[in-house]
Amino acid sequence: MASHLFPEVVEDFEGHPPDLVPVLQRVQATYGYLSQESVSHISRWLRISENEIYGVATFFAQFRFTQPGEHVIKVCLGTACHVKGGEQILDVLQRRLDVQPGGATADGKYQLERVACLGCCALAPVLAIDEKIYGETSVLRVHRMLEERENREDA
């Protein structure tokens, strides 16, 4: 039995309840998040209640229920970054972009994440935009980076 909505997602599965976590992982890898629509279709396909699906999905930190932003900004809040101002950088980004950690901006351009460590402690405080690491950041540098990105996109 195959689902008509997600043929590329479910082609390797038989449609039994034990397929739930791998199906959720595949849906998220394919679409970037678990939409209400996808949860509804998975519920019908696997014959599992939506409540059970949300119970399982919210247990794991890997799953998200909102569409990710086009660019992901990760702010390190590990010990070195915290001591050198990581929280202030996160606060500035929250206010400047009007977004909470774990969410995306209203225009879908940025997603803001707080992370425990980016592995660049000697460069603290650190943030990453997409896969590019920015070390020794400051509030002023964060404002400049965002302005430069906005100017490039407007050009």
FIDREN-526555 format. One line per field, with one value per atom (N, C-alpha, C): atom name; x, y, z; residue number from 1. Coordinates in nm, 2 decimals. Layout:
! FIDREN-526555
at (CA,...)
xx (X,...)
yy (Y,...)
zz (Z,...)
i (NUM,...)
This chain:
! FIDREN-526555
at (N,CA,C,N,CA,C,N,CA,C,N,CA,C,N,CA,C,N,CA,C,N,CA,C,N,CA,C,N,CA,C,N,CA,C,N,CA,C,N,CA,C,N,CA,C,N,CA,C,N,CA,C,N,CA,C,N,CA,C,N,CA,C,N,CA,C,N,CA,C,N,CA,C,N,CA,C,N,CA,C,N,CA,C,N,CA,C,N,CA,C,N,CA,C,N,CA,C,N,CA,C,N,CA,C,N,CA,C,N,CA,C,N,CA,C,N,CA,C,N,CA,C,N,CA,C,N,CA,C,N,CA,C,N,CA,C,N,CA,C,N,CA,C,N,CA,C,N,CA,C,N,CA,C,N,CA,C,N,CA,C,N,CA,C,N,CA,C,N,CA,C,N,CA,C,N,CA,C,N,CA,C,N,CA,C,N,CA,C,N,CA,C,N,CA,C,N,CA,C,N,CA,C,N,CA,C,N,CA,C,N,CA,C,N,CA,C,N,CA,C,N,CA,C,N,CA,C,N,CA,C,N,CA,C,N,CA,C,N,CA,C,N,CA,C,N,CA,C,N,CA,C,N,CA,C,N,CA,C,N,CA,C,N,CA,C,N,CA,C,N,CA,C,N,CA,C,N,CA,C,N,CA,C,N,CA,C,N,CA,C,N,CA,C,N,CA,C,N,CA,C,N,CA,C,N,CA,C,N,CA,C,N,CA,C,N,CA,C,N,CA,C,N,CA,C,N,CA,C,N,CA,C,N,CA,C,N,CA,C,N,CA,C,N,CA,C,N,CA,C,N,CA,C,N,CA,C,N,CA,C,N,CA,C,N,CA,C,N,CA,C,N,CA,C,N,CA,C,N,CA,C,N,CA,C,N,CA,C,N,CA,C,N,CA,C,N,CA,C,N,CA,C,N,CA,C,N,CA,C,N,CA,C,N,CA,C,N,CA,C,N,CA,C,N,CA,C,N,CA,C,N,CA,C,N,CA,C,N,CA,C,N,CA,C,N,CA,C,N,CA,C,N,CA,C,N,CA,C,N,CA,C,N,CA,C,N,CA,C,N,CA,C,N,CA,C,N,CA,C,N,CA,C,N,CA,C,N,CA,C,N,CA,C,N,CA,C,N,CA,C,N,CA,C,N,CA,C,N,CA,C,N,CA,C,N,CA,C,N,CA,C,N,CA,C,N,CA,C,N,CA,C,N,CA,C,N,CA,C,N,CA,C)
xx (0.09,0.00,0.09,0.07,0.16,0.07,0.13,0.06,0.06,-0.05,-0.05,0.02,0.03,0.09,0.24,0.30,0.44,0.51,0.48,0.54,0.69,0.76,0.91,0.95,0.87,0.90,0.88,0.77,0.72,0.76,0.82,0.85,0.92,1.00,1.08,1.01,0.89,0.82,0.69,0.65,0.53,0.41,0.42,0.30,0.25,0.35,0.32,0.36,0.29,0.33,0.47,0.55,0.69,0.77,0.71,0.78,0.78,0.71,0.68,0.81,0.90,1.02,1.10,1.13,1.20,1.12,0.98,0.90,0.90,0.90,0.91,1.04,1.15,1.28,1.29,1.23,1.23,1.15,1.03,0.95,1.02,1.09,1.16,1.28,1.35,1.46,1.42,1.30,1.25,1.19,1.11,1.04,1.09,1.18,1.24,1.17,1.05,0.98,0.86,0.79,0.67,0.55,0.48,0.36,0.24,0.14,0.01,-0.04,-0.03,-0.08,0.00,0.13,0.21,0.17,0.15,0.12,-0.02,-0.11,-0.24,-0.23,-0.16,-0.14,-0.07,0.03,0.10,0.01,-0.07,-0.16,-0.26,-0.31,-0.40,-0.33,-0.21,-0.13,-0.09,-0.04,0.01,-0.10,-0.21,-0.32,-0.28,-0.22,-0.18,-0.24,-0.29,-0.35,-0.24,-0.29,-0.21,-0.14,-0.22,-0.17,-0.05,-0.05,0.06,0.18,0.15,0.26,0.33,0.25,0.31,0.38,0.33,0.40,0.53,0.54,0.67,0.76,0.71,0.79,0.85,0.77,0.81,0.91,0.92,1.02,1.16,1.17,1.30,1.33,1.44,1.48,1.50,1.52,1.55,1.43,1.31,1.19,1.14,1.10,1.05,0.91,0.83,0.69,0.66,0.77,0.76,0.85,0.81,0.90,1.03,1.14,1.27,1.29,1.38,1.41,1.51,1.52,1.61,1.75,1.79,1.92,1.91,2.00,2.00,2.11,2.07,2.17,2.18,2.30,2.32,2.41,2.36,2.44,2.49,2.62,2.68,2.66,2.62,2.60,2.68,2.78,2.87,2.94,3.02,3.08,3.16,3.25,3.34,3.26,3.16,3.08,2.99,2.94,2.85,2.93,3.05,3.13,3.17,3.18,3.23,3.11,2.99,2.88,2.78,2.78,2.69,2.54,2.50,2.36,2.33,2.42,2.39,2.37,2.45,2.44,2.31,2.27,2.14,2.03,2.04,1.93,1.92,2.04,2.04,1.97,2.00,1.94,1.79,1.75,1.61,1.53,1.59,1.52,1.53,1.65,1.67,1.58,1.57,1.50,1.36,1.32,1.19,1.15,1.24,1.22,1.28,1.21,1.26,1.34,1.44,1.52,1.42,1.45,1.37,1.27,1.26,1.16,1.23,1.14,1.19,1.12,1.19,1.13,1.01,0.92,0.80,0.81,0.92,0.94,1.01,1.04,1.10,1.25,1.31,1.45,1.55,1.52,1.62,1.55,1.62,1.58,1.69,1.65,1.74,1.75,1.87,1.89,1.99,1.97,2.07,2.13,2.26,2.33,2.43,2.45,2.54,2.68,2.73,2.87,2.88,2.96,2.99,3.14,3.21,3.34,3.45,3.43,3.53,3.55,3.57,3.58,3.69,3.80,3.91,3.87,3.76,3.71,3.59,3.56,3.44,3.43,3.31,3.18,3.16,3.09,3.08,2.94,2.91,2.78,2.81,2.71,2.72,2.60,2.62,2.51,2.53,2.43,2.43,2.55,2.65,2.76,2.89,2.88,2.99,3.00,3.12,3.14,3.20,3.15,3.19,3.24,3.38,3.43,3.46,3.48,3.51,3.40,3.28,3.17,3.14,3.07,3.03,2.89,2.83,2.70,2.71,2.81,2.83,2.85,2.94,2.97,2.84,2.76,2.63,2.54,2.53,2.45,2.51,2.65,2.71,2.69,2.70,2.68,2.54,2.44,2.30,2.28,2.34,2.33,2.39,2.51,2.58,2.50,2.44,2.35,2.23,2.17,2.05,2.09,2.20,2.25,2.28,2.34,2.37,2.24,2.14,2.02,1.93,1.95,1.87,1.93,2.06,2.13,2.09)
yy (-0.12,0.00,0.12,0.21,0.33,0.45,0.56,0.68,0.76,0.82,0.90,1.04,1.09,1.22,1.21,1.10,1.10,0.98,0.95,0.83,0.82,0.93,0.93,0.91,0.93,0.92,0.77,0.72,0.59,0.47,0.49,0.38,0.26,0.28,0.17,0.11,0.16,0.11,0.04,-0.05,-0.13,-0.07,0.04,0.10,0.05,0.00,-0.06,0.04,0.04,0.13,0.14,0.03,0.04,0.13,0.16,0.25,0.39,0.43,0.57,0.65,0.62,0.71,0.73,0.62,0.63,0.71,0.70,0.78,0.92,0.95,1.09,1.15,1.07,1.12,1.15,1.06,1.08,1.20,1.22,1.34,1.46,1.47,1.59,1.61,1.51,1.52,1.57,1.53,1.57,1.71,1.74,1.87,1.97,1.93,2.03,2.03,1.98,1.98,1.89,1.87,1.79,1.88,1.90,1.98,1.91,1.99,1.93,1.83,1.87,1.79,1.66,1.66,1.54,1.45,1.50,1.42,1.36,1.43,1.37,1.25,1.27,1.16,1.04,1.07,0.96,0.88,0.96,0.90,0.80,0.85,0.76,0.64,0.66,0.56,0.45,0.49,0.39,0.35,0.41,0.38,0.40,0.52,0.56,0.70,0.73,0.86,0.97,1.09,1.21,1.24,1.22,1.24,1.15,1.02,0.93,0.98,1.02,1.07,1.19,1.29,1.41,1.37,1.27,1.22,1.17,1.09,1.03,1.14,1.23,1.33,1.43,1.47,1.57,1.51,1.38,1.32,1.34,1.34,1.36,1.50,1.55,1.69,1.72,1.61,1.63,1.68,1.66,1.69,1.83,1.90,2.03,2.04,2.13,2.14,2.27,2.35,2.48,2.47,2.54,2.54,2.61,2.55,2.62,2.74,2.83,2.95,2.92,3.01,2.99,2.98,3.06,3.07,3.03,2.95,2.91,2.98,3.05,3.12,3.04,2.99,2.91,2.99,3.02,3.10,3.00,3.00,2.91,2.97,2.88,2.92,2.83,2.77,2.68,2.77,2.72,2.79,2.91,2.89,3.00,3.11,3.07,3.17,3.24,3.17,3.23,3.34,3.30,3.39,3.52,3.50,3.61,3.68,3.66,3.74,3.67,3.54,3.46,3.50,3.51,3.54,3.68,3.78,3.91,3.91,3.82,3.81,3.75,3.64,3.58,3.68,3.76,3.86,3.96,4.01,4.11,4.05,3.92,3.86,3.84,3.80,3.79,3.92,4.03,4.16,4.21,4.20,4.25,4.17,4.04,3.96,3.93,3.97,3.95,3.80,3.72,3.57,3.51,3.40,3.33,3.21,3.17,3.05,2.93,2.86,2.75,2.79,2.92,2.97,3.03,3.07,3.14,3.27,3.37,3.50,3.49,3.60,3.60,3.59,3.64,3.63,3.50,3.41,3.28,3.29,3.41,3.43,3.36,3.38,3.33,3.24,3.14,3.05,3.07,3.09,3.12,2.99,2.95,2.83,2.86,2.81,2.82,2.68,2.68,2.55,2.54,2.42,2.40,2.43,2.39,2.41,2.40,2.49,2.47,2.42,2.40,2.34,2.44,2.56,2.67,2.76,2.69,2.77,2.88,2.85,2.95,3.08,3.07,3.19,3.25,3.22,3.27,3.42,3.47,3.40,3.38,3.27,3.22,3.20,3.23,3.20,3.14,3.07,3.02,3.06,3.11,3.14,3.03,2.95,2.83,2.75,2.73,2.65,2.73,2.86,2.95,2.99,2.97,3.01,3.15,3.23,3.36,3.36,3.38,3.38,3.52,3.53,3.66,3.76,3.72,3.81,3.91,4.02,4.12,4.16,4.24,4.29,4.38,4.46,4.55,4.47,4.36,4.28,4.21,4.16,4.10,4.19,4.32,4.42,4.44,4.45,4.47,4.35,4.23,4.10,4.10,4.13,4.13,4.24,4.36,4.47,4.43,4.37,4.33,4.23,4.13,4.03,4.09,4.19,4.25,4.33,4.40,4.48,4.40,4.28,4.19,4.14,4.11,4.05,4.16,4.28,4.39,4.43,4.40,4.44,4.36)
zz (0.00,0.00,0.00,-0.10,-0.11,-0.09,-0.03,-0.01,-0.14,-0.18,-0.30,-0.28,-0.15,-0.13,-0.13,-0.07,-0.06,-0.12,-0.25,-0.31,-0.30,-0.31,-0.30,-0.16,-0.06,0.08,0.12,0.08,0.14,0.05,-0.06,-0.15,-0.09,0.01,0.08,0.20,0.23,0.35,0.31,0.41,0.38,0.44,0.52,0.57,0.71,0.79,0.92,1.03,1.14,1.25,1.29,1.29,1.32,1.22,1.11,1.01,1.05,1.15,1.19,1.19,1.27,1.29,1.16,1.09,0.96,0.86,0.86,0.77,0.80,0.93,0.98,0.94,0.95,0.91,0.76,0.69,0.54,0.50,0.56,0.53,0.56,0.68,0.72,0.62,0.59,0.50,0.36,0.32,0.19,0.18,0.29,0.29,0.39,0.47,0.57,0.70,0.71,0.84,0.82,0.94,0.94,0.94,0.83,0.83,0.88,0.92,0.96,0.86,0.74,0.63,0.62,0.63,0.63,0.74,0.86,0.98,0.96,0.90,0.87,0.77,0.67,0.57,0.63,0.71,0.77,0.87,0.94,1.03,0.96,0.85,0.77,0.71,0.66,0.59,0.69,0.80,0.90,1.00,0.99,1.08,1.23,1.25,1.39,1.41,1.53,1.55,1.54,1.50,1.49,1.63,1.73,1.87,1.90,1.85,1.87,1.79,1.67,1.59,1.65,1.70,1.76,1.89,1.96,2.08,2.05,1.95,1.91,1.85,1.76,1.70,1.80,1.90,1.99,2.09,2.10,2.19,2.14,2.00,1.94,1.90,1.94,1.91,1.76,1.68,1.54,1.46,1.50,1.42,1.45,1.34,1.35,1.28,1.33,1.28,1.21,1.19,1.12,1.00,0.89,0.77,0.81,0.77,0.80,0.71,0.76,0.69,0.57,0.48,0.37,0.41,0.51,0.57,0.72,0.77,0.91,0.98,1.09,1.17,1.30,1.33,1.46,1.55,1.67,1.76,1.87,1.89,1.98,2.12,2.22,2.35,2.45,2.39,2.48,2.58,2.67,2.78,2.73,2.64,2.59,2.52,2.44,2.37,2.47,2.56,2.66,2.74,2.78,2.86,2.78,2.65,2.56,2.49,2.53,2.48,2.38,2.38,2.29,2.31,2.44,2.47,2.42,2.43,2.37,2.22,2.16,2.01,1.97,2.05,2.02,2.04,2.15,2.18,2.07,2.02,1.91,1.78,1.75,1.63,1.65,1.77,1.80,1.77,1.83,1.81,1.66,1.61,1.47,1.37,1.38,1.29,1.33,1.45,1.51,1.50,1.56,1.56,1.69,1.73,1.85,1.80,1.89,1.85,1.82,1.71,1.67,1.57,1.54,1.45,1.33,1.23,1.11,1.10,1.03,1.02,0.93,0.95,0.88,0.73,0.67,0.53,0.49,0.58,0.55,0.52,0.53,0.49,0.59,0.72,0.82,0.92,0.97,1.08,1.18,1.31,1.42,1.51,1.54,1.63,1.73,1.85,1.96,1.96,1.97,1.97,2.09,2.14,2.26,2.22,2.10,2.07,1.92,1.86,1.72,1.70,1.81,1.80,1.76,1.79,1.75,1.87,1.99,2.11,2.12,2.04,2.04,1.97,1.89,1.82,1.88,2.00,2.07,2.08,2.07,2.04,1.89,1.86,1.73,1.69,1.56,1.50,1.36,1.31,1.17,1.10,0.97,0.88,0.77,0.76,0.67,0.72,0.64,0.68,0.71,0.70,0.72,0.86,0.92,1.06,1.07,1.17,1.19,1.34,1.35,1.49,1.54,1.67,1.73,1.69,1.70,1.66,1.77,1.74,1.83,1.79,1.87,1.84,1.71,1.71,1.59,1.46,1.48,1.36,1.31,1.40,1.36,1.28,1.33,1.25,1.11,1.11,0.98,0.88,0.94,0.85,0.79,0.88,0.83,0.72,0.75,0.65,0.52,0.52,0.40,0.33,0.40,0.33,0.27,0.34,0.28,0.16,0.16,0.05,-0.07,-0.05,-0.16,-0.22,-0.14,-0.19,-0.26,-0.22,-0.28,-0.42,-0.43,-0.56,-0.68)
i (1,1,1,2,2,2,3,3,3,4,4,4,5,5,5,6,6,6,7,7,7,8,8,8,9,9,9,10,10,10,11,11,11,12,12,12,13,13,13,14,14,14,15,15,15,16,16,16,17,17,17,18,18,18,19,19,19,20,20,20,21,21,21,22,22,22,23,23,23,24,24,24,25,25,25,26,26,26,27,27,27,28,28,28,29,29,29,30,30,30,31,31,31,32,32,32,33,33,33,34,34,34,35,35,35,36,36,36,37,37,37,38,38,38,39,39,39,40,40,40,41,41,41,42,42,42,43,43,43,44,44,44,45,45,45,46,46,46,47,47,47,48,48,48,49,49,49,50,50,50,51,51,51,52,52,52,53,53,53,54,54,54,55,55,55,56,56,56,57,57,57,58,58,58,59,59,59,60,60,60,61,61,61,62,62,62,63,63,63,64,64,64,65,65,65,66,66,66,67,67,67,68,68,68,69,69,69,70,70,70,71,71,71,72,72,72,73,73,73,74,74,74,75,75,75,76,76,76,77,77,77,78,78,78,79,79,79,80,80,80,81,81,81,82,82,82,83,83,83,84,84,84,85,85,85,86,86,86,87,87,87,88,88,88,89,89,89,90,90,90,91,91,91,92,92,92,93,93,93,94,94,94,95,95,95,96,96,96,97,97,97,98,98,98,99,99,99,100,100,100,101,101,101,102,102,102,103,103,103,104,104,104,105,105,105,106,106,106,107,107,107,108,108,108,109,109,109,110,110,110,111,111,111,112,112,112,113,113,113,114,114,114,115,115,115,116,116,116,117,117,117,118,118,118,119,119,119,120,120,120,121,121,121,122,122,122,123,123,123,124,124,124,125,125,125,126,126,126,127,127,127,128,128,128,129,129,129,130,130,130,131,131,131,132,132,132,133,133,133,134,134,134,135,135,135,136,136,136,137,137,137,138,138,138,139,139,139,140,140,140,141,141,141,142,142,142,143,143,143,144,144,144,145,145,145,146,146,146,147,147,147,148,148,148,149,149,149,150,150,150,151,151,151,152,152,152,153,153,153,154,154,154,155,155,155)
